[in-house]
Amino acid sequence: MKTSSQQGLAKLIALIVVAVLLLSYFGINIQKITESDAGKANFGYVWQLTQQVGAWLANLYQQYLAQYLQPILKYLPF
């Protein structure tokens, strides 16, 4: 029996395959986009935003949520 994380991973892989097929169908070359100066700048900007959001969420958890969630999380089967 598959767990929900395995099913989620299978759905993600299927979504990526479909996305690549759609891009190919419309003649969009991913390699050219990622190697262009604009593509590199855009990916760099998105990565920077992702890091800032991650740091903000980690700070939020550590300062406000950890004291409430730690007692609950110890009972979950991870």
N, CA, C and O atoms as CSV, one atom per row, in Angstrom:
chain,resi,resn,atom,element,x,y,z
A,1,MET,N,N,0.842,-1.176,0.000
A,1,MET,CA,C,0.000,0.000,0.000
A,1,MET,C,C,0.888,1.240,0.000
A,1,MET,O,O,1.846,1.322,0.768
A,2,LYS,N,N,0.569,2.199,-0.859
A,2,LYS,CA,C,1.341,3.427,-0.940
A,2,LYS,C,C,0.918,4.390,0.151
A,2,LYS,O,O,-0.259,4.486,0.500
A,3,THR,N,N,1.900,5.098,0.681
A,3,THR,CA,C,1.583,6.132,1.656
A,3,THR,C,C,1.239,7.413,0.911
A,3,THR,O,O,1.457,7.513,-0.296
A,4,SER,N,N,0.713,8.373,1.617
A,4,SER,CA,C,0.322,9.634,0.975
A,4,SER,C,C,1.529,10.369,0.416
A,4,SER,O,O,1.406,11.050,-0.602
A,5,SER,N,N,2.707,10.252,1.055
A,5,SER,CA,C,3.894,10.924,0.530
A,5,SER,C,C,4.356,10.279,-0.772
A,5,SER,O,O,4.855,10.974,-1.657
A,6,GLN,N,N,4.199,8.958,-0.907
A,6,GLN,CA,C,4.560,8.294,-2.155
A,6,GLN,C,C,3.591,8.708,-3.263
A,6,GLN,O,O,4.006,8.920,-4.403
A,7,GLN,N,N,2.322,8.821,-2.940
A,7,GLN,CA,C,1.342,9.240,-3.937
A,7,GLN,C,C,1.598,10.683,-4.352
A,7,GLN,O,O,1.449,11.029,-5.524
A,8,GLY,N,N,1.979,11.515,-3.405
A,8,GLY,CA,C,2.291,12.909,-3.711
A,8,GLY,C,C,3.502,13.022,-4.614
A,8,GLY,O,O,3.527,13.854,-5.522
A,9,LEU,N,N,4.508,12.190,-4.373
A,9,LEU,CA,C,5.703,12.189,-5.202
A,9,LEU,C,C,5.369,11.719,-6.609
A,9,LEU,O,O,5.871,12.286,-7.579
A,10,ALA,N,N,4.541,10.706,-6.740
A,10,ALA,CA,C,4.143,10.217,-8.061
A,10,ALA,C,C,3.359,11.295,-8.814
A,10,ALA,O,O,3.545,11.459,-10.020
A,11,LYS,N,N,2.499,12.022,-8.130
A,11,LYS,CA,C,1.741,13.103,-8.767
A,11,LYS,C,C,2.665,14.226,-9.204
A,11,LYS,O,O,2.480,14.804,-10.274
A,12,LEU,N,N,3.664,14.540,-8.378
A,12,LEU,CA,C,4.613,15.592,-8.728
A,12,LEU,C,C,5.410,15.208,-9.970
A,12,LEU,O,O,5.601,16.033,-10.864
A,13,ILE,N,N,5.871,13.972,-10.031
A,13,ILE,CA,C,6.626,13.511,-11.206
A,13,ILE,C,C,5.745,13.559,-12.447
A,13,ILE,O,O,6.194,13.997,-13.506
A,14,ALA,N,N,4.506,13.116,-12.330
A,14,ALA,CA,C,3.580,13.154,-13.468
A,14,ALA,C,C,3.328,14.595,-13.907
A,14,ALA,O,O,3.259,14.867,-15.106
A,15,LEU,N,N,3.193,15.511,-12.969
A,15,LEU,CA,C,2.974,16.914,-13.290
A,15,LEU,C,C,4.172,17.503,-14.024
A,15,LEU,O,O,4.003,18.258,-14.981
A,16,ILE,N,N,5.370,17.167,-13.585
A,16,ILE,CA,C,6.586,17.659,-14.238
A,16,ILE,C,C,6.673,17.124,-15.667
A,16,ILE,O,O,7.005,17.871,-16.588
A,17,VAL,N,N,6.380,15.843,-15.859
A,17,VAL,CA,C,6.420,15.249,-17.194
A,17,VAL,C,C,5.404,15.935,-18.103
A,17,VAL,O,O,5.726,16.264,-19.245
A,18,VAL,N,N,4.206,16.153,-17.626
A,18,VAL,CA,C,3.172,16.819,-18.425
A,18,VAL,C,C,3.593,18.251,-18.758
A,18,VAL,O,O,3.396,18.708,-19.883
A,19,ALA,N,N,4.169,18.955,-17.791
A,19,ALA,CA,C,4.612,20.327,-18.028
A,19,ALA,C,C,5.693,20.377,-19.105
A,19,ALA,O,O,5.659,21.246,-19.976
A,20,VAL,N,N,6.655,19.451,-19.051
A,20,VAL,CA,C,7.716,19.411,-20.066
A,20,VAL,C,C,7.136,19.084,-21.438
A,20,VAL,O,O,7.549,19.661,-22.444
A,21,LEU,N,N,6.193,18.171,-21.480
A,21,LEU,CA,C,5.553,17.838,-22.759
A,21,LEU,C,C,4.786,19.030,-23.328
A,21,LEU,O,O,4.839,19.283,-24.531
A,22,LEU,N,N,4.079,19.758,-22.476
A,22,LEU,CA,C,3.362,20.950,-22.943
A,22,LEU,C,C,4.318,22.021,-23.457
A,22,LEU,O,O,4.068,22.635,-24.493
A,23,LEU,N,N,5.406,22.242,-22.736
A,23,LEU,CA,C,6.395,23.220,-23.191
A,23,LEU,C,C,6.992,22.800,-24.529
A,23,LEU,O,O,7.191,23.633,-25.414
A,24,SER,N,N,7.274,21.523,-24.672
A,24,SER,CA,C,7.813,21.007,-25.937
A,24,SER,C,C,6.803,21.180,-27.063
A,24,SER,O,O,7.175,21.548,-28.177
A,25,TYR,N,N,5.547,20.921,-26.788
A,25,TYR,CA,C,4.495,21.057,-27.796
A,25,TYR,C,C,4.412,22.486,-28.323
A,25,TYR,O,O,4.213,22.700,-29.519
A,26,PHE,N,N,4.563,23.463,-27.430
A,26,PHE,CA,C,4.491,24.859,-27.834
A,26,PHE,C,C,5.834,25.401,-28.311
A,26,PHE,O,O,5.941,26.594,-28.598
A,27,GLY,N,N,6.855,24.562,-28.403
A,27,GLY,CA,C,8.149,24.961,-28.940
A,27,GLY,C,C,8.985,25.805,-28.001
A,27,GLY,O,O,9.831,26.577,-28.451
A,28,ILE,N,N,8.764,25.674,-26.714
A,28,ILE,CA,C,9.526,26.449,-25.729
A,28,ILE,C,C,10.727,25.626,-25.293
A,28,ILE,O,O,10.584,24.491,-24.838
A,29,ASN,N,N,11.904,26.204,-25.435
A,29,ASN,CA,C,13.151,25.521,-25.098
A,29,ASN,C,C,13.579,25.945,-23.692
A,29,ASN,O,O,13.991,27.086,-23.481
A,30,ILE,N,N,13.481,25.036,-22.746
A,30,ILE,CA,C,13.815,25.340,-21.350
A,30,ILE,C,C,15.294,25.678,-21.205
A,30,ILE,O,O,15.653,26.560,-20.425
A,31,GLN,N,N,16.139,25.000,-21.933
A,31,GLN,CA,C,17.576,25.222,-21.818
A,31,GLN,C,C,17.940,26.645,-22.229
A,31,GLN,O,O,18.748,27.288,-21.560
A,32,LYS,N,N,17.359,27.145,-23.316
A,32,LYS,CA,C,17.653,28.514,-23.753
A,32,LYS,C,C,17.177,29.534,-22.728
A,32,LYS,O,O,17.834,30.549,-22.497
A,33,ILE,N,N,16.031,29.257,-22.116
A,33,ILE,CA,C,15.497,30.179,-21.110
A,33,ILE,C,C,16.425,30.246,-19.902
A,33,ILE,O,O,16.742,31.330,-19.412
A,34,THR,N,N,16.857,29.081,-19.426
A,34,THR,CA,C,17.691,29.065,-18.219
A,34,THR,C,C,19.097,29.589,-18.471
A,34,THR,O,O,19.746,30.072,-17.543
A,35,GLU,N,N,19.584,29.503,-19.710
A,35,GLU,CA,C,20.930,29.975,-20.010
A,35,GLU,C,C,20.972,31.450,-20.391
A,35,GLU,O,O,22.054,32.034,-20.432
A,36,SER,N,N,19.832,32.065,-20.670
A,36,SER,CA,C,19.812,33.481,-21.036
A,36,SER,C,C,20.069,34.346,-19.800
A,36,SER,O,O,19.858,33.914,-18.666
A,37,ASP,N,N,20.527,35.568,-20.043
A,37,ASP,CA,C,20.789,36.488,-18.931
A,37,ASP,C,C,19.509,36.810,-18.157
A,37,ASP,O,O,19.513,36.862,-16.927
A,38,ALA,N,N,18.416,37.024,-18.893
A,38,ALA,CA,C,17.141,37.323,-18.230
A,38,ALA,C,C,16.659,36.126,-17.422
A,38,ALA,O,O,16.148,36.292,-16.315
A,39,GLY,N,N,16.817,34.921,-17.966
A,39,GLY,CA,C,16.407,33.714,-17.250
A,39,GLY,C,C,17.202,33.524,-15.967
A,39,GLY,O,O,16.643,33.191,-14.923
A,40,LYS,N,N,18.516,33.738,-16.053
A,40,LYS,CA,C,19.359,33.606,-14.859
A,40,LYS,C,C,18.979,34.641,-13.803
A,40,LYS,O,O,18.926,34.335,-12.612
A,41,ALA,N,N,18.715,35.869,-14.250
A,41,ALA,CA,C,18.326,36.920,-13.301
A,41,ALA,C,C,16.984,36.585,-12.649
A,41,ALA,O,O,16.817,36.778,-11.444
A,42,ASN,N,N,16.040,36.092,-13.427
A,42,ASN,CA,C,14.725,35.751,-12.878
A,42,ASN,C,C,14.808,34.595,-11.894
A,42,ASN,O,O,14.202,34.645,-10.823
A,43,PHE,N,N,15.557,33.550,-12.249
A,43,PHE,CA,C,15.701,32.417,-11.335
A,43,PHE,C,C,16.436,32.834,-10.061
A,43,PHE,O,O,16.103,32.364,-8.973
A,44,GLY,N,N,17.416,33.699,-10.187
A,44,GLY,CA,C,18.121,34.210,-9.014
A,44,GLY,C,C,17.206,34.994,-8.098
A,44,GLY,O,O,17.272,34.865,-6.876
A,45,TYR,N,N,16.350,35.811,-8.698
A,45,TYR,CA,C,15.399,36.609,-7.914
A,45,TYR,C,C,14.394,35.713,-7.195
A,45,TYR,O,O,14.111,35.914,-6.013
A,46,VAL,N,N,13.858,34.729,-7.907
A,46,VAL,CA,C,12.900,33.808,-7.293
A,46,VAL,C,C,13.575,33.021,-6.169
A,46,VAL,O,O,12.968,32.801,-5.121
A,47,TRP,N,N,14.818,32.596,-6.374
A,47,TRP,CA,C,15.536,31.856,-5.329
A,47,TRP,C,C,15.753,32.727,-4.098
A,47,TRP,O,O,15.610,32.259,-2.969
A,48,GLN,N,N,16.099,33.998,-4.315
A,48,GLN,CA,C,16.290,34.924,-3.203
A,48,GLN,C,C,14.986,35.110,-2.425
A,48,GLN,O,O,14.997,35.099,-1.194
A,49,LEU,N,N,13.878,35.278,-3.120
A,49,LEU,CA,C,12.586,35.405,-2.445
A,49,LEU,C,C,12.234,34.144,-1.663
A,49,LEU,O,O,11.716,34.221,-0.549
A,50,THR,N,N,12.519,32.979,-2.252
A,50,THR,CA,C,12.249,31.713,-1.580
A,50,THR,C,C,13.043,31.608,-0.281
A,50,THR,O,O,12.517,31.161,0.739
A,51,GLN,N,N,14.301,32.017,-0.320
A,51,GLN,CA,C,15.123,31.978,0.887
A,51,GLN,C,C,14.599,32.938,1.950
A,51,GLN,O,O,14.593,32.605,3.135
A,52,GLN,N,N,14.158,34.132,1.533
A,52,GLN,CA,C,13.635,35.104,2.492
A,52,GLN,C,C,12.344,34.610,3.138
A,52,GLN,O,O,12.154,34.763,4.345
A,53,VAL,N,N,11.469,34.026,2.348
A,53,VAL,CA,C,10.214,33.490,2.884
A,53,VAL,C,C,10.513,32.328,3.833
A,53,VAL,O,O,9.897,32.220,4.894
A,54,GLY,N,N,11.455,31.462,3.457
A,54,GLY,CA,C,11.833,30.348,4.330
A,54,GLY,C,C,12.401,30.827,5.652
A,54,GLY,O,O,12.077,30.281,6.706
A,55,ALA,N,N,13.249,31.849,5.600
A,55,ALA,CA,C,13.824,32.399,6.830
A,55,ALA,C,C,12.734,33.033,7.691
A,55,ALA,O,O,12.748,32.901,8.914
A,56,TRP,N,N,11.787,33.723,7.048
A,56,TRP,CA,C,10.687,34.342,7.790
A,56,TRP,C,C,9.823,33.278,8.469
A,56,TRP,O,O,9.444,33.433,9.629
A,57,LEU,N,N,9.512,32.195,7.742
A,57,LEU,CA,C,8.706,31.117,8.323
A,57,LEU,C,C,9.441,30.424,9.470
A,57,LEU,O,O,8.834,30.091,10.488
A,58,ALA,N,N,10.751,30.206,9.304
A,58,ALA,CA,C,11.527,29.577,10.375
A,58,ALA,C,C,11.543,30.478,11.615
A,58,ALA,O,O,11.410,29.996,12.740
A,59,ASN,N,N,11.703,31.768,11.404
A,59,ASN,CA,C,11.694,32.715,12.516
A,59,ASN,C,C,10.328,32.745,13.197
A,59,ASN,O,O,10.242,32.761,14.425
A,60,LEU,N,N,9.268,32.752,12.400
A,60,LEU,CA,C,7.907,32.724,12.942
A,60,LEU,C,C,7.699,31.484,13.802
A,60,LEU,O,O,7.153,31.567,14.902
A,61,TYR,N,N,8.133,30.343,13.298
A,61,TYR,CA,C,7.979,29.099,14.053
A,61,TYR,C,C,8.771,29.152,15.362
A,61,TYR,O,O,8.249,28.819,16.426
A,62,GLN,N,N,10.026,29.570,15.271
A,62,GLN,CA,C,10.877,29.565,16.459
A,62,GLN,C,C,10.403,30.541,17.524
A,62,GLN,O,O,10.455,30.232,18.715
A,63,GLN,N,N,9.943,31.711,17.111
A,63,GLN,CA,C,9.563,32.730,18.090
A,63,GLN,C,C,8.159,32.557,18.651
A,63,GLN,O,O,7.916,32.861,19.819
A,64,TYR,N,N,7.234,32.073,17.831
A,64,TYR,CA,C,5.839,32.091,18.262
A,64,TYR,C,C,5.162,30.725,18.323
A,64,TYR,O,O,4.344,30.479,19.209
A,65,LEU,N,N,5.494,29.843,17.395
A,65,LEU,CA,C,4.727,28.606,17.282
A,65,LEU,C,C,5.346,27.403,17.985
A,65,LEU,O,O,4.621,26.500,18.404
A,66,ALA,N,N,6.652,27.371,18.121
A,66,ALA,CA,C,7.328,26.190,18.658
A,66,ALA,C,C,6.845,25.834,20.051
A,66,ALA,O,O,6.647,24.659,20.359
A,67,GLN,N,N,6.655,26.828,20.889
A,67,GLN,CA,C,6.246,26.539,22.271
A,67,GLN,C,C,4.861,25.900,22.338
A,67,GLN,O,O,4.561,25.186,23.295
A,68,TYR,N,N,4.021,26.144,21.349
A,68,TYR,CA,C,2.686,25.551,21.330
A,68,TYR,C,C,2.642,24.234,20.570
A,68,TYR,O,O,1.875,23.337,20.921
A,69,LEU,N,N,3.466,24.113,19.523
A,69,LEU,CA,C,3.401,22.927,18.679
A,69,LEU,C,C,4.268,21.767,19.162
A,69,LEU,O,O,3.942,20.612,18.888
A,70,GLN,N,N,5.347,22.037,19.862
A,70,GLN,CA,C,6.241,20.956,20.314
A,70,GLN,C,C,5.518,19.915,21.157
A,70,GLN,O,O,5.720,18.723,20.925
A,71,PRO,N,N,4.681,20.300,22.130
A,71,PRO,CA,C,3.964,19.266,22.911
A,71,PRO,C,C,3.019,18.430,22.053
A,71,PRO,O,O,2.807,17.250,22.334
A,72,ILE,N,N,2.457,19.028,21.017
A,72,ILE,CA,C,1.521,18.292,20.138
A,72,ILE,C,C,2.271,17.377,19.187
A,72,ILE,O,O,1.860,16.242,18.948
A,73,LEU,N,N,3.376,17.878,18.646
A,73,LEU,CA,C,4.123,17.125,17.622
A,73,LEU,C,C,4.743,15.833,18.164
A,73,LEU,O,O,4.966,14.893,17.402
A,74,LYS,N,N,5.019,15.778,19.445
A,74,LYS,CA,C,5.638,14.558,19.982
A,74,LYS,C,C,4.699,13.367,19.957
A,74,LYS,O,O,5.146,12.227,20.076
A,75,TYR,N,N,3.404,13.612,19.803
A,75,TYR,CA,C,2.432,12.517,19.729
A,75,TYR,C,C,2.144,12.058,18.311
A,75,TYR,O,O,1.449,11.059,18.125
A,76,LEU,N,N,2.653,12.752,17.309
A,76,LEU,CA,C,2.413,12.367,15.920
A,76,LEU,C,C,3.428,11.318,15.468
A,76,LEU,O,O,4.598,11.394,15.841
A,77,PRO,N,N,3.001,10.353,14.679
A,77,PRO,CA,C,3.901,9.269,14.261
A,77,PRO,C,C,4.759,9.645,13.052
A,77,PRO,O,O,4.415,9.292,11.925
A,78,PHE,N,N,5.853,10.344,13.264
A,78,PHE,CA,C,6.771,10.696,12.171
A,78,PHE,C,C,7.889,9.710,12.117
A,78,PHE,O,O,8.772,9.824,11.268
